[in-house]
């Protein structure tokens, strides 16, 4: 399974901006436990979804350490991404 993984840390009120280049892609925001499940092919929970347009904006449910995963869901294509944490304050 090929995917891009970015580790980020957020504060209350932050949003995550993911700029995609190339194909549309899944942008998945998850904690360490769900990321390990994702990597192992087990069931996992995430915030985000499939984005056809860039940038993808995802709001973390809480402050903390997160993984931003970008993948093509098994589809053909190529994608690159840039991730920024933006403060709404």
URJO-V503861 format. One record per pair of residues at least 24 apart in sequence whose C-alpha atoms are under 10 Angstrom apart, sorted by sequence separation. I is the first residue (numbers start at 1). J is the second residue. D is the distance in whole Angstrom. If there is no record, write none. Layout:
i j d
I J D
I J D
This chain:
i j d
5 29 10
7 31 10
25 49 8
26 50 4
27 51 7
7 32 10
25 50 6
26 51 6
24 50 7
25 51 6
26 52 9
55 81 9
57 83 10
59 85 10
24 51 6
25 52 7
54 81 10
55 82 9
56 83 10
57 84 10
58 85 10
59 86 10
23 51 9
24 52 5
25 53 9
55 83 9
57 85 10
23 52 8
24 53 7
25 54 10
27 56 7
29 58 7
31 60 10
57 86 10
5 35 9
23 53 9
24 54 8
26 56 10
27 57 9
28 58 9
29 59 9
30 60 9
20 51 9
25 56 10
27 58 8
29 60 7
30 61 10
35 66 9
38 69 10
16 48 10
20 52 9
21 53 9
22 54 10
29 61 10
34 66 10
35 67 7
18 51 10
20 53 8
21 54 8
31 64 9
32 65 8
34 67 9
35 68 9
19 53 9
20 54 5
21 55 9
31 65 7
32 66 7
35 69 8
19 54 5
20 55 6
30 65 9
31 66 5
32 67 7
3 39 10
18 54 7
19 55 4
20 56 8
30 66 6
31 67 6
2 39 10
17 54 9
18 55 5
19 56 6
29 66 7
30 67 5
31 68 9
1 39 8
17 55 6
18 56 5
19 57 9
28 66 10
29 67 6
30 68 7
1 40 10
16 55 10
17 56 6
18 57 6
28 67 8
29 68 5
30 69 8
1 41 9
16 56 8
17 57 5
18 58 8
28 68 6
29 69 6
16 57 6
17 58 7
27 68 7
28 69 5
29 70 9
15 57 7
16 58 5
17 59 9
27 69 6
28 70 6
15 58 6
16 59 6
26 69 8
27 70 5
28 71 8
14 58 9
15 59 5
16 60 7
25 69 10
26 70 6
27 71 7
14 59 7
15 60 6
25 70 6
26 71 5
27 72 9
13 59 8
14 60 7
15 61 10
24 70 10
25 71 6
26 72 6
13 60 8
14 61 10
24 71 9
25 72 5
26 73 7
12 60 9
13 61 9
14 62 9
23 71 10
24 72 7
25 73 7
10 59 10
11 60 9
12 61 9
13 62 8
14 63 8
23 72 8
10 60 8
12 62 6
13 63 8
18 68 9
20 70 9
25 75 9
11 62 8
12 63 5
24 75 10
10 62 8
11 63 4
12 64 9
16 68 9
18 70 9
23 75 10
25 77 9
10 63 5
11 64 7
23 76 9
24 77 9
25 78 9
9 63 7
10 64 5
11 65 9
23 77 6
24 78 9
25 79 7
27 81 10
9 64 5
10 65 7
22 77 8
23 78 6
24 79 7
25 80 10
8 64 8
9 65 4
10 66 8
22 78 6
23 79 5
25 81 10
8 65 6
9 66 6
21 78 8
22 79 5
23 80 8
7 65 7
8 66 5
9 67 9
21 79 6
22 80 7
7 66 6
8 67 6
20 79 7
21 80 5
22 81 9
6 66 8
7 67 5
8 68 7
20 80 6
21 81 6
6 67 6
7 68 6
19 80 8
20 81 5
21 82 9
5 67 6
6 68 5
7 69 9
18 80 10
19 81 5
20 82 7
4 67 10
5 68 6
6 69 6
18 81 6
19 82 5
20 83 9
4 68 8
5 69 5
6 70 9
17 81 10
18 82 6
19 83 7
4 69 6
5 70 7
17 82 8
18 83 5
19 84 8
3 69 7
4 70 5
5 71 9
17 83 6
18 84 7
3 70 6
4 71 6
16 83 7
17 84 5
18 85 9
2 70 9
3 71 5
4 72 10
16 84 6
17 85 6
2 71 7
3 72 8
15 84 8
16 85 5
17 86 7
1 71 9
2 72 8
3 73 9
15 85 6
16 86 6
1 72 10
2 73 9
3 74 10
14 85 7
15 86 5
16 87 9
1 73 9
2 74 8
14 86 6
15 87 6
1 74 8
13 86 9
14 87 4
15 88 7
11 85 9
13 87 6
14 88 6
4 79 9
6 81 9
8 83 9
10 85 7
11 86 10
12 87 8
13 88 6
14 89 8
3 79 9
4 80 8
5 81 10
6 82 9
7 83 9
8 84 9
9 85 8
10 86 9
11 87 8
12 88 9
13 89 7
3 80 10
4 81 8
6 83 7
8 85 8
10 87 9
12 89 9
6 84 10
